[in-house]
Structure formats: C-alpha cells, structure tokens
C-alpha cells in the first residue's frame, strides 16, 4: 500500500514539474512574476532569463524530492522482498547523501540563488542574496538525523538476519 502512496507522490511531483514547464512556455512573464512573489519580493515584470532561472531552481527542488521518494520506494520494496541488507544500504544512502547533503545544503543554496535572481532587477546596491535557516531547514536536519538512525537500524537488522540465516 505504501508503494502506491509513494508512486502517487512521484506522479504529483511529475505533474507539478510538467505544469511549471507548461506555465513557463505559455506565460514566461507571468511564471517569473509568480515565482518572484513566492520568493518574497514585490511584483515586477521579470526578464525572460529570470523566469527561466527561477523555474530551473524550482525544478531542481522537485527533482530532489522525486529522488528522495524514489529511494524510499527502493527501501520499502526491498523490505517487502525480505531483503533487509539491500534496504539497509538504500536507507544509508538516503540518510547520508539525500537528506543531509542534497536536501539541506541544496535547499539553503537554492534559496540564496533564488533571492539573487529575484532581486536582479533592483538597482545596483539594492540587490540581495539571502541565506535562510528556518523551520524547513531544521526539520530537514531532524529528518536526516532520524533517517540516519533508521538506516543504522536497517543495517544492524540485516546483519542480524544474516547471522540468523547462517545459524539455521
């Protein structure tokens, strides 16, 4: 059942990415304006490169989430096939690389890049680069810690299962 839920999440992420690309193609200016307002800046008429760059940043975030959901599917698929060793390896990969480095670090860098792109139309001296460390970043770090703990439990469980198989 969880596999279907994760598949549905992948479909929603894919539809969101396709919708954003369609919005960019159909209304480049409107898409850029929407993304600049979402970044916390006033409504302006963005240049086409700003719309494209902001769309690329959002698409990269969607890709990171799709990768995390795909890894979660790998973990639960391995568990349903009773392959706890493969589940442990997938959980370790997810905890170490995806949650901690890709989601946390890229989330902070993507926000800084988005603020630079969104404020590029400001006069020189008023452009900004902001680094945001707030609730989403703290919850991502907490999720990375939790995922690391769970991956260690999976690896330990895989080793215990292997020992159990050898004894029997």
C-alpha positions in Angstrom: 0.0 0.0 0.0 2.8 2.4 0.8 4.3 1.7 -2.6 1.2 3.1 -4.2 1.2 6.1 -2.0 4.9 6.8 -2.9 4.0 6.2 -6.6 1.2 8.7 -6.3 3.7 11.2 -4.7 6.0 10.7 -7.7 3.1 11.3 -10.0 2.2 14.5 -8.2 5.8 15.7 -8.3 6.0 14.9 -12.1 2.7 16.7 -12.7 3.9 19.7 -10.8 7.1 19.8 -12.8 5.2 19.4 -16.1 2.8 22.1 -15.1 5.6 24.5 -14.2 7.3 23.9 -17.5 4.0 24.4 -19.3 3.4 27.7 -17.4 6.9 28.8 -18.4 6.3 28.1 -22.1 2.8 29.6 -22.2 3.4 32.7 -20.0 7.1 33.3 -19.3 6.5 36.7 -17.7 3.6 35.5 -15.5 5.5 32.5 -14.3 8.5 34.7 -13.4 6.3 37.2 -11.6 4.6 34.3 -9.6 8.0 32.9 -8.6 9.5 36.3 -7.7 6.4 37.0 -5.5 6.8 33.5 -4.0 10.4 34.4 -3.1 9.2 37.3 -1.1 9.8 40.3 -3.5 7.4 42.8 -4.9 5.5 42.3 -8.1 7.7 43.2 -11.1 8.0 42.4 -14.7 10.8 39.9 -14.8 13.2 39.3 -17.7 12.9 36.0 -19.5 16.2 34.7 -18.1 14.9 35.4 -14.6 11.8 33.4 -15.2 13.9 30.5 -16.7 16.4 30.6 -13.8 13.8 30.6 -11.1 11.9 27.8 -12.9 15.1 25.8 -13.1 15.7 26.3 -9.3 12.1 25.1 -8.5 12.5 22.1 -10.9 15.8 21.2 -9.2 14.0 21.1 -5.8 11.2 19.0 -7.3 13.9 16.6 -8.7 15.5 16.3 -5.3 12.1 15.4 -3.7 11.5 12.9 -6.5 14.8 11.3 -5.8 14.0 11.0 -2.1 10.6 9.4 -2.8 12.3 7.0 -5.3 14.8 6.0 -2.6 12.0 5.5 -0.1 10.3 3.2 -2.7 13.6 1.3 -3.0 13.7 0.8 0.8 10.2 -0.4 1.1 10.4 -2.6 -2.0 13.5 -4.3 -0.5 11.7 -4.7 2.8 8.6 -6.4 1.2 11.0 -8.7 -0.6 12.6 -9.5 2.7 16.0 -8.2 1.5 16.9 -6.2 4.7 20.5 -5.9 3.6 19.5 -4.0 0.4 17.0 -2.0 2.4 19.8 -1.0 4.8 22.1 0.1 2.0 19.3 2.1 0.4 18.4 3.7 3.8 22.1 4.6 4.4 22.4 6.2 1.0 19.2 8.1 1.5 20.1 9.3 5.0 23.7 10.2 4.3 23.5 11.8 0.8 20.0 12.7 0.0 18.6 14.1 3.3 21.7 15.6 4.7 23.7 16.9 1.8 21.4 17.2 -1.1 18.2 18.4 0.6 19.7 20.5 3.4 22.7 22.1 1.6 21.0 22.4 -1.8 17.9 23.8 -0.1 19.9 26.6 1.5 21.9 27.3 -1.6 18.9 27.2 -3.9 17.2 29.8 -1.7 20.3 32.1 -1.8 20.4 31.7 -5.6 16.7 32.4 -5.9 16.9 35.6 -3.9 19.8 36.7 -6.1 17.9 36.0 -9.3 14.7 37.5 -8.0 16.4 40.8 -6.9 18.5 41.1 -10.0 16.1 43.8 -11.4 16.9 46.0 -8.4 19.2 48.9 -8.9 22.9 48.3 -8.1 23.5 48.3 -4.4 19.9 47.1 -3.6 20.3 43.5 -4.9 20.4 40.8 -2.3 21.5 37.3 -1.5 19.7 35.9 1.5 20.5 32.7 3.4 17.5 31.3 5.2 17.9 28.8 8.0 14.5 28.3 9.5 11.9 25.7 10.2 12.2 23.8 6.9 16.0 23.5 7.3 15.7 22.5 10.9 13.1 19.9 10.1 15.3 18.6 7.2 18.2 18.3 9.6 16.0 16.4 12.0 14.7 14.2 9.2 18.3 13.4 8.2 19.1 12.5 11.8 16.0 10.3 12.0 16.8 8.7 8.6 20.4 8.0 9.7 19.1 6.3 12.9 16.6 4.2 10.9 19.3 3.3 8.3 21.6 2.1 11.1 18.8 0.0 12.5 18.2 -1.5 9.0 21.9 -2.3 8.6 22.0 -3.9 12.0 18.8 -5.8 11.3 20.4 -7.0 8.0 23.5 -8.3 9.9 21.3 -10.0 12.5 19.2 -11.5 9.8 22.3 -12.8 8.0 23.6 -14.3 11.3 20.2 -15.9 11.9 20.2 -17.4 8.4 23.8 -18.8 9.0 22.8 -20.4 12.3 19.7 -22.0 10.9 
